[in-house]
Amino acid sequence: MKRNHTMMQFFEWHLAADGNHWKRLAEMAPELKAKGIDSVWVPPVTKAVSADDTGYGVYDLYDLGEFDQKGTVRTKYGTKQELVEAIAECQKSGIVVYVDLVMNHKAGADEKEGFKVIEVDPHDRTKEISEPFEIEGWTKFTFPGRGEQYSSFKWTSEHFNGTDFDAKEERTGVFRIAGENKTWNENVDAEFGNYDYLMFANIDYNHPDVRREMIEWGKWLIDTLQCGGFRLDAIKHINHEFIKEFAAEMIRKRGQDFYIVGEFWNSSLDACRTFLDTVDYQIDLFDVSLHYKLHEASLAGRNFDLSKIFDDTLVQTHPTHAVTFVDNHDSQPHEALESWVGDWFKPSAYALTLLRRDGYPVVFYGDYYGIGGPEPVEGKKEILDILLSARCNKAYGEQEDYFDHANTIGWVRRGVEELQGSGCAVVISNGDDGEKRMLVGEHRSGEVWVDLTHSCEESITIEADGWATFHVCGGGVSVWALPEQNEHCTTHTGAGTDTADVK
């Protein structure tokens, strides 16, 4: 049988810039697989503006840590050879690798150019606040360290539609590049009137040469790395029609098993639905709505109605296209989209993603191993290992929800015959000690279940009619099931290309 699939985001913002991350991934692949991780989302692999940059300040898409550019051969994470070896080790262990693609902008240009722009209101990019005037912008990319190897394409102001710095006057702003066919793209998020522009030199997907080059690059990356999928960064800022075209070309190149998930950071379900319609449901989306629900619940404590935790979330309305997550590199403390789920609620939040039937869940490296930087956060490996094991060995079969109380909710997974010992009952409280009477099935009569989280020490015997009363400590989560017998997640098959068949 197919086991449940689980992804790990294998980085956090404050990883040491020691160039050893690809080596760490290669070394840790067998352990990750044993814990129940069968796919990893790795950070941007392309050369950025420095050896310390996380990769989102992307410079050269064809330099994977191979050429001496921006003062370094390696990227923050290592060399191209180490990356290729790490992917091979992951594949050897049965782990699929999804590569993070930054396609919205470019940074660290090699030369300045003079060109005309129109300054726009940063809070309403459709509103012009100047007549056309000339600036000097960092928009010419010649890649002197790489030359024309892999691609002869050189970027100039012709290939961008906006920038944020005038080197002539040494001032910042949002400057739309003027000229024939130079406008913001309309097929983008409507925040700030038009959210085509995000940062740096903004790539112009109205330009046919740009579209052609980016698609060729995507195919080259697949051939070069033999990866199993992509994570697309910042797609609400990129022409949605191009994302549709790009996804179709990548899937045509590698086959239907090639997996693509997009970061469409918008908590509006209507916006997500419209986007999925536009791209013909070729990609999945991270469930930003659920993330914000989890964040809100962690702030509100007992004042949050847990029975409504899944209302208006992508996993509720589009379960086979929702990638569920608790936190990530952007939501971690002090980062761009800070919305950190509080420590006390984090185990419950992970239970709500890992132990449910729907969604393709992600475990964040920062939650598992901890976060570095000026204010370190300890990892939660111990409880996450318990929940990962429960996902791998217990969370199967029919699901029945008992979301009938604002502060204590529960659900059961009835298990499947193919996996002996499967099935579980989960109870979550954001208030006082609680209990939930739930039906796990007459065939369970007489079984003795324990709380795998060890929050409740006493065992529970399933009654003759298949019912039992399951307890939970205040503000915590309990996962009731048959005791585990040193089970390991070593029998997965592939990674989640269609979440509908792996729950």
N, C-alpha and C positions, 0 to 999 in steps of 0.2 A: 504494500500500500504506500501511497505518497504521504510523507510526514508534512507537518506544518512548516511553512517557509518563514524565515526571519532574516531581516537585513540588519547589518550594523553600519552606522555612519562612522567610518574608521578615521576620525580626526576631530579635534576641537580647535578653537581659535588660537590657543596659547601653546600649542605643541612646540617643543624646543626646535629651533632652526638649526639642527645639527646634521641635517642631510641623511639621517639614519631611519627615516620612517618607512621607506620601502623595505629596508632590511628587517625592521620590526614586524611588518606585515607578513613577510615570507616565513619568519621564525614562528609566528603565532598562529598561522593558518590551521595547523592540525588541532591546536587547542580550541580555537574558535569553532571549528566544525564539531568537536566533541561537546561543546556547550550548547549547540543548537543553531549556530549561525551558519547559513548556507549561501549568503550573498553579502558583499561589502560594497559600500559606496565610498570611493576614495576621493580625496581632494583634487582640485585641478592639477593636471600633470604637466601643463605647459609652462614655459619660461615666463616669469613675471618681472616686475621692475627691479627686483633685488632678490638676493638669496634668503632674505627674511620674510618676503611677502608670502601671504597664504596662498596666492595663486589667482586671486580675483582681480588683482591689478595686472591683467594679462598683457604680455608684450608680443611674444612670437609663438603662434599656435603650432608651428612645426618643430620647435625646439623643446624636446621632452627631457632636457638635462644632458645635452650632447655637445652643445657649442658654447664657446667662451663669449658670452654676451651679458650685459648688465653686471659686469664684474664677477661673473660666476659661470662655471660649467653646469654644475648640479642645480636643481631647484631647491627649495626649502626642504623637500622630502627625499632627495637623492638624485642619482643619475638615471639616464634612460635605461641602461643595462640593468640596474637594480630594480627598476620598475617592471621591466619585461620579466625578470626572474621572479619577482614577487607575484605577478599575475599567474605565471606558470605554477608556482608552489600552491597558490590558492586553488587553481584548477585541479591539481594533483590531489588536493584534499577534498574536492567536491564543493568548492566555494566559487560562485560566479562573481565577477568584478564589474561594477558599474562605475564608469569614469565621469567625473564632474566636468561639464563643458561650460565655459564662459564665452558666450557669443554676442553679448550685448554691446561691448565696448572694447577699446584698446588703450593701453597706457604706456608711458615711457618712450615716446616717439624719438627717432634718431635726429630729426631736423625740424626746424620751424618752417612754416610757409605763410605767405601773406594772402589773405582772401577776405571777401566781404561777408559780414554777418548782420543779423538783426537781433538785437537784445530783446528777450521776452521776460515777462513777469514770472519769476520762479514759482509762484503760487497759482498761476494760470498761464500755461505755456502757449495758449492760443492768443494771448494778448501781447501785441508788439508794443514795446516801450521805447523804440528808437527807429530812426531811419537807417537804411543800410550804411555801414561804415566798415573800414578795413581794420583788421587786427592781424597780429602774428600769432599763429597757433601751432601747437606741437601736434602735427598731423601727418608727418612724413616718416614712414617706416621703411627702411632699406635693409635692415638685418645684416649689417656688415660682417658679423661673426659667422653667419650661416651662408651668406651669398644666395645662390639660386638652388641650392640642394633641396629636393622635395617639391619646391614651388618657386616660380620666378615672379609671383605676384608681389608688387610693391604697393603699399597703401599710401594714398595722398588725401588731401582735403576733398577730392572728388568722391571718395568712398565713405565719407562721414556726413552726417546732417546736423551735427551740433557739437559744441565743446564748451568748456567752463573756465578757460583761462586765456586772457589776452596778454601775451608776453611783451607786447609793445608798451602797454600802459601798466603792466604788472597788476592787473586786477581780475577778480573772478566775477562770474555771472553765468546766466544761461544764455548762450549765444547760438541761435539757429543759423546755420550756414546758408547764405543766399546764393541764388543762381538758378539756372534752368532745371526744372523738376526737383528743386530742393524744398521739401516741406517735411514736417513731421509725418510719420506714417499714421494712418487713421486706424489701422487694425491693432490697437494697443489698449491698455487699461485707460480709463477715463479720468483717473485721479489727476489733480492739477490741470484739469481741462484736457490734457493729453500727456500721457506718461511715457512717451517714446524715449525722452532723454532721462538718463539716470546719473551717469558720471563719465568723466574722462572724455575721450573722443568717441562719440556715439555712432555705431555702425549703421549705415544707410541701407536698409533692406529693400528700398525702392530701386536700387541700382542693380541691373541684371548681372554685371560682372561680379559684384559682391555675393549675390545669391549663388552663382555658379562656383565661385572660389570656396565658399563655406561648405557647400555640399561635397565638393571634391576633398576638402580637408577632412570632413567627417568620415568619408570612405577610406581615406588614407589612414586615419587613426584606427579604424576597425582592423584594417590589414596589418598595421604595425603592432598593435597591442593584442589583437585577438581577444578583446574584452567581450563580455556578454551583454553589455547595455550601457546606456548613458543616463546621467542625471543632468537635466537642462536647467541652468541657472537663470533666474530673473526673466522668465518668459513673458510676464505680463508687459514688459517693456519692448518686446520684440514682435515684429509683424506676425500676427497669428497665422496668416496664410503661409508665411515662410516656414513656421514651425510645422505646419501640416505637410508641406512639401519635403522638408528636411526629414521628418519622421518616416514618411513613405519611402524616401530614397534609402535611408539606413536599413529599414526592414527589408526592402527589396534586395539590398546588398548582402545582408547577413541571414535573412530568413525570418519567419514569423516568431521564432524563439528570442529574437533580439528584443530586449526589454528597455523601455524608455519611461522615465518618470520626470515630471516637470515641477519646478518650484514656481507656482502661480500664487504669490503671496497676497491673497484676497480672501477675506472671510465671508464674502457674499456668495451664497450658494447659486444665485442666479448667474453671477459672473462666471463661476466655475462651470456651470451647466452650459452656458453659451460658449465658453472656450472649448469644452469637450466636444460639443456639437461641431464647432468650426474645424477641429483637427480630426474629425471622424473617429473619435475615441481610440486613436492609435497609441495614445500614451496615457499613463495614470498621473494623478496629481497628489501632492502631499495634502493631507487634511488639515489645513490651517484653521478651519472653524473649530475642529475638535481640540487642537492645541490651545486655542484661546479659552475654550470651555474649561480645560484642565487647569489653565493658569488662573482663571477666575475662581474656580472651586478651591484652589489652594490658598487664595487670598481671603475668601469669604468664610471659610471654615463651615461651621454648622448652619450658617445662614444661606448656604448654597443648597438648592434642591437637587439632590443626586438623581432623583427619578427622571430629571430632564437633561441629564448629562449628554445624551446623544441627539437631542432635538436640534434641528438645523445644522447638522454636520454632513460632510460628504460621505462618510462611511454609512450613514443611515440612508441616504438617498441614492448613492452610487457605490454600493459595497465592493463591486469588482474593479473599480477604478480609483479606490482610495488607498493611499499609503499613509498609515497612521503613525504619528510620532508624538513624543512627549516634549522634548526639547531638541534644539540643534545649535550649530555654531553661531547663528544669527540671534537666537533668542537667549543665549547664555548671558550672564551678567556683564554689563557695560558694553554690549555690542549693539549693532544697528537696530535690531528689532527686539530689544530686551523684553522678555515676557517669561521669565524663569518660573517654572512650576516649583512651588515651595517644597523643601525637603520632606516635611511631614506627610505630604500627599503623594510624593513621587512613587512609592511602591503601589499605591492604589491606582495611580494613573497608568503605570505599566501593566497592572492586571487588566485594566480596561482596554488596553490595546493588544496585549499578548495572549490573553485567554478567551478571547471572543472568536466567534465564527467568521466575522467579516473583517475586511481590511488586510493590508500587507504591512505588518508592523516593523518599525525601525527602532533599534537600540542605539542610543547616542553614546559615542566614545567617552564624552565628558561625564555622562552619568555612570558609566561602567568603571572607567579607570580614574576618573577625577579630572579636574580642570586646573591648569597652571595659571601663570600670570600674577598680577599684583595681589589678587585676593583668591588664593586657591580654594577649591571645593573638593572635598573627599569624594571618591567614587563609592558606588553602592553595589559593588560586585557580588557581595554575599546574597543579598535579597534578589538581585537580578538573576543570578545563577539558579536560584530556586524557581523563579517564575519562568525562566527559559526552559528549565527541565520539565516543568509542568506543561508548558506549551508543547514541547516535543513529545511528551509521553502520555499526557492526560487529556488535553483540551481538544477532544474530538467528538463527533456525533451531534445528535439533535441538541439544540440550544433552547432553553426555556428561561425567560426573564421573570424576576420577581422585583420589579421596579415600582413598588407600591408604598414606599415610605420616603419622605424627604431626606432622612439622615441615615437610613440603612437600606441598601439594595443588595440584591444577589441574583445569581443565575446558575443554572446547571448545564453541564455538557454530559450527555448520557453515555458517551463512549461508543466504540465500534468493536465488533467481534474480531476483526483482523488484528487488533492491538490489545493484547491481554493486559488487564489492569488499567485501561484507559477510562476516562470519565472523571469529572470533578464537580465540586460545588464551591462557588466563590461568594464571599460576603464582604461588603465594604461599608465602613461607617465613617462619617465625618462629624459625629457627635459623641454620644455616650456609648458604653458597651451595648451591643445589640445582638439580635438573633434573627434568623430567618428560617421559617419552616418551608422546606422545599422537597419536591418529589424527584428522586433519582432513578426510580424504577423498581418494580417488584422483583426483578431478577437480581437486585442488589441485596435482597433481604438477608439479614444476618452478617453482612460484611462490616468489618470494623475499619472506619476511616479516621485519618489523623489530619491535623492541620500542618501542611507541608512547610508553612512559614514559621512554625514553632511558637506562634503568638499564643495559641491556646494549647495547653499541655495535655488536657484530657481527651481521650478518643471518643468517637461517637459510633454507636451501632445502628445500622440501618434497620428500620422497623419492618414488620412482615409485609406491610402494604407498599413498601418502597419509599416511605416518607422518613424525614429526620429533621431535627431542629439543629441548625448549624449556627455556631456562635462567632462573634467577632469582637475584638477589643476596641474601645473608643478611639476614633481617629485612625483606624488601621484597616488591614485587609487580612483575611484568612482564606486559604485555599485547601479545601477538604477533599481527600482522595484516599485510595488505598496506599499504604506505605510504598515508597519507591524501593526498588531492589537494585541499587547501584546501576541504574539505567543511564545510558549515554546516548546522545543523539548522533549516531554514526551510520544511520541507514537512510539518510535523505537521498532524494533523487533530484538533481538539478535545482535551479532557483526559480522563483515565482514569475513565470512568464504570463500566466493567466491565473490571477488569484482566485477565480471562481472554483478551480479544481483542487485547491490545496488547503481548504479550511478544515 
